[in-house]
Amino acid sequence: MMLKTDVVVIGAGAVGSAVARELSKYNVDVIVVEKNEDVGGDASKSNSAIIHTGYDAAPGTLESQLVVAANPMYDDLVKDLDVPFSRIGAILPAITDEQFEKLPEIKAKAFKNHVYDVEYKSGKELLEMEPNLNPEVKGGLWIPRESIIDPFILVQALCENAHDNGVRFLLNTKVVDIKTEKGKIKSVVTTGEEIETTYVINCAGLYCDEIAEMVGKAEYKVVARKGQFFILDKNTSCQVEHIVLPIPTKVTKGKLMCPTIHGNMLVGPTAEDQDSKVDKSTSAEGLQSITNDVKNLVPGVNVRDTITQYSGLRPNRNPEGLNFDMWDDLEGYVNLSGVRSTGLTLSVSMGKYVVEQLLNHGAGFKLKDNFIKKRRGIVKFSECTIEEQDALIRENPLYGNVICRCETITEAEILDAIHRPLGARSVDAVKRRVRAGMGRCQGGFCGPKVIEILARELGVSPTEINKNNDGSYMVTGSTR
Ligand SMILES: Cc1cc2nc3c(=O)[nH]c(=O)nc-3n(C[C@H](O)[C@H](O)[C@H](O)COP(=O)(O)OP(=O)(O)OC[C@H]3O[C@@H](n4cnc5c(N)ncnc54)[C@H](O)[C@@H]3O)c2cc1C
């Protein structure tokens, strides 16, 4: 059977989700095609989770324009979509004289990017703000609007809200070809059904070059740039309250230390170019380089308090740079590439930019008058007052059954994660929605219980429950 739509968005990472949500404000039919079992993307679920200001972007670029525009949008967006977010601010300490001399250049760049709230701070002021900073600090910059977010919830929320507004999501479905006719998009061939469509928006991140190849527009290559991280226990002795950033280099923003929105310490990332788009291993050398570099900023950082390590792959582009492309000889095709180190932040302004460009190119989309702006998040039992918890348990006793002890996640929250629109179908999908398994024991205790609940609620055997994508079974059968 052939499906029919107006727009196919390829990829349900931050960018595809934001594009889909923006389109859902209009009277236009949209299908998001995602090869993974869940929305959330690839790079979008393995990053530093910082909403940047754009202070250090290359001035005059599309990336600078979009990051600077995006940052203020988060104040309303996170309220509408119920996404954990905090404007904790960043400090950029200069530890050496050489670094100190670079500060005016960095501040001038921030001003070129229209980020005017960047300020100098003395070493003394920085140590008052951040007592665990290297006491040698000579001074630095304060960037108040650098912020932290829950990147998983951001993308889920964008997708759930797009879904509430009529967008269809085809998960576990890979785009394998795009058909064109007389210089126009005709259809998208997937591992599921073929979709007849007028527009295709390529938001495939690491694989955007392979999609571009399908329409003969492969003018670049994606080079994965790996970033490794440590996540430290919430109780680690040496903590920071702000995002502590090193002086950036041409290749990377450098290795930082900051709190996550849920109170762990995040330390990293590295920046290592690699050929593989799937190798997300961490390495002893990579992790050691993080420890070495971050100790210059925060000497007491204790990586022995690590509860997990992970890595993400930045969809870097060769030739470099964030690109938005449409072609006169290929009507209906939009290509996004080089969404590299700031894509989580700029996803929301990119959504608006894409739609504006389509409208400017003659798309006759009309705004709906019934757009649902708000999304209801999952109740966080652990963040409720005793009275609220009591009321929740009286209303639904499953709030009284704690499944994840480290993060105090209840069975009721897991059921909400499974049964809401675009609900969780795998153990990782539950984890990203409610944090069961994100704590100190990393699912050692609650993992089997989550498998049991998923199997019961989905009416399948535990052997059919995946960790994430199809085939990543966690239970293979009984031992006796
Ligand atoms: C280490 C690291 C740190 C970072 N830190 C930050 C930060 O602090 N702040 C910030 O703003 N940004 C940060 N970023 C960048 C940010 O994470 C990315 O730019 C952003 O997530 C890219 O989003 P995306 O939607 O383009 O790509 P992705 O999240 O990769 O999503 C692309 C989606 O397309 C799907 N797809 C691909 N091919 C196909 C196909 N053929 N058919 C169907 N689906 C397909 C994939 O499965 C995936 O879900 C960081 C990135 C990394 C790796």
PDBQT file of the ligand as one rigid body, heavy atoms in Angstrom, charges set to zero:
ROOT
HETATM    1  C1  LIG A 501      29.326  14.841  22.356  1.00  0.00    +0.000 C 
HETATM    2  C2  LIG A 501      28.277  15.822  21.914  1.00  0.00    +0.000 A 
HETATM    3  C3  LIG A 501      27.995  16.948  22.685  1.00  0.00    +0.000 A 
HETATM    4  C4  LIG A 501      27.040  17.867  22.252  1.00  0.00    +0.000 A 
HETATM    5  N1  LIG A 501      26.641  18.892  23.075  1.00  0.00    +0.000 NA
HETATM    6  C5  LIG A 501      25.649  19.729  22.698  1.00  0.00    +0.000 A 
HETATM    7  C6  LIG A 501      25.151  20.716  23.576  1.00  0.00    +0.000 A 
HETATM    8  O1  LIG A 501      25.540  20.794  24.736  1.00  0.00    +0.000 OA
HETATM    9  N2  LIG A 501      24.216  21.577  23.112  1.00  0.00    +0.000 N 
HETATM   10  C7  LIG A 501      23.735  21.510  21.848  1.00  0.00    +0.000 A 
HETATM   11  O2  LIG A 501      22.922  22.336  21.488  1.00  0.00    +0.000 OA
HETATM   12  N3  LIG A 501      24.133  20.524  21.012  1.00  0.00    +0.000 NA
HETATM   13  C8  LIG A 501      25.070  19.641  21.412  1.00  0.00    +0.000 A 
HETATM   14  N4  LIG A 501      25.486  18.639  20.588  1.00  0.00    +0.000 N 
HETATM   15  C9  LIG A 501      24.961  18.586  19.232  1.00  0.00    +0.000 C 
HETATM   16  C10 LIG A 501      23.585  18.002  19.154  1.00  0.00    +0.000 C 
HETATM   17  O3  LIG A 501      23.460  16.864  19.983  1.00  0.00    +0.000 OA
HETATM   18  C11 LIG A 501      23.301  17.629  17.706  1.00  0.00    +0.000 C 
HETATM   19  O4  LIG A 501      23.666  18.687  16.858  1.00  0.00    +0.000 OA
HETATM   20  C12 LIG A 501      21.824  17.364  17.510  1.00  0.00    +0.000 C 
HETATM   21  O5  LIG A 501      21.396  16.435  18.457  1.00  0.00    +0.000 OA
HETATM   22  C13 LIG A 501      21.563  16.865  16.110  1.00  0.00    +0.000 C 
HETATM   23  O6  LIG A 501      20.194  16.561  16.038  1.00  0.00    +0.000 OA
HETATM   24  P1  LIG A 501      19.614  15.876  14.759  1.00  0.00    +0.000 P 
HETATM   25  O7  LIG A 501      18.163  15.746  14.956  1.00  0.00    +0.000 OA
HETATM   26  O8  LIG A 501      20.100  16.622  13.564  1.00  0.00    +0.000 OA
HETATM   27  O9  LIG A 501      20.351  14.469  14.685  1.00  0.00    +0.000 OA
HETATM   28  P2  LIG A 501      20.066  13.106  15.467  1.00  0.00    +0.000 P 
HETATM   29  O10 LIG A 501      19.724  13.300  16.868  1.00  0.00    +0.000 OA
HETATM   30  O11 LIG A 501      21.249  12.257  15.176  1.00  0.00    +0.000 OA
HETATM   31  O12 LIG A 501      18.778  12.532  14.765  1.00  0.00    +0.000 OA
HETATM   32  C14 LIG A 501      18.795  12.043  13.445  1.00  0.00    +0.000 C 
HETATM   33  C15 LIG A 501      17.768  10.948  13.361  1.00  0.00    +0.000 C 
HETATM   34  O13 LIG A 501      17.651  10.530  12.008  1.00  0.00    +0.000 OA
HETATM   35  C16 LIG A 501      17.401   9.127  12.004  1.00  0.00    +0.000 C 
HETATM   36  N5  LIG A 501      17.761   8.583  10.692  1.00  0.00    +0.000 N 
HETATM   37  C17 LIG A 501      18.977   8.592  10.108  1.00  0.00    +0.000 A 
HETATM   38  N6  LIG A 501      18.921   7.970   8.913  1.00  0.00    +0.000 NA
HETATM   39  C18 LIG A 501      17.641   7.565   8.737  1.00  0.00    +0.000 A 
HETATM   40  C19 LIG A 501      16.962   6.855   7.708  1.00  0.00    +0.000 A 
HETATM   41  N7  LIG A 501      17.587   6.433   6.598  1.00  0.00    +0.000 N 
HETATM   42  N8  LIG A 501      15.640   6.598   7.869  1.00  0.00    +0.000 NA
HETATM   43  C20 LIG A 501      14.984   7.000   8.991  1.00  0.00    +0.000 A 
HETATM   44  N9  LIG A 501      15.587   7.663  10.000  1.00  0.00    +0.000 NA
HETATM   45  C21 LIG A 501      16.887   7.953   9.872  1.00  0.00    +0.000 A 
HETATM   46  C22 LIG A 501      18.328   8.623  13.109  1.00  0.00    +0.000 C 
HETATM   47  O14 LIG A 501      17.955   7.345  13.565  1.00  0.00    +0.000 OA
HETATM   48  C23 LIG A 501      18.161   9.708  14.162  1.00  0.00    +0.000 C 
HETATM   49  O15 LIG A 501      17.133   9.383  15.066  1.00  0.00    +0.000 OA
HETATM   50  C24 LIG A 501      26.405  17.684  21.006  1.00  0.00    +0.000 A 
HETATM   51  C25 LIG A 501      26.664  16.523  20.263  1.00  0.00    +0.000 A 
HETATM   52  C26 LIG A 501      27.550  15.583  20.731  1.00  0.00    +0.000 A 
HETATM   53  C27 LIG A 501      27.715  14.312  19.988  1.00  0.00    +0.000 C 
ENDROOT
TORSDOF 0
